[in-house]
Amino acid sequence: MACSEQEIMVIEKDTSVLEQPFPTNYPSTNPRPNNQIGVLKKGERHKVIAKKHEKDYLVYTVRLENGKTGYVIHSNDHFKITSQ
């Protein structure tokens, strides 16, 4: 789902960007592989392309500097979301 207003992810702790839109080791009963494709560093700001509420988690879509699209799983202490 695309964001209705532009949201910005402000990184407060280094944050993993994943290849697939689900947490690592998810689901716990039969985990699927999910590789880290990048790291957002403390102090960086990134546009949120989309966000999606899943049953057990919230996932944000971001674009890395190299042009790749990746996924960040919601975390209360790694980043905050603000409106532009």
Secondary structure as GFF3:
##gff-version 3
##sequence-region A 1 84
A	DSSP	beta_strand	7	11	.	.	.	ID=ss1
A	DSSP	beta_strand	15	18	.	.	.	ID=ss2
A	DSSP	beta_strand	36	40	.	.	.	ID=ss3
A	DSSP	beta_strand	45	47	.	.	.	ID=ss4
A	DSSP	beta_strand	50	53	.	.	.	ID=ss5
A	DSSP	beta_strand	58	63	.	.	.	ID=ss6
A	DSSP	beta_strand	69	73	.	.	.	ID=ss7
A	DSSP	beta_strand	79	83	.	.	.	ID=ss8
###
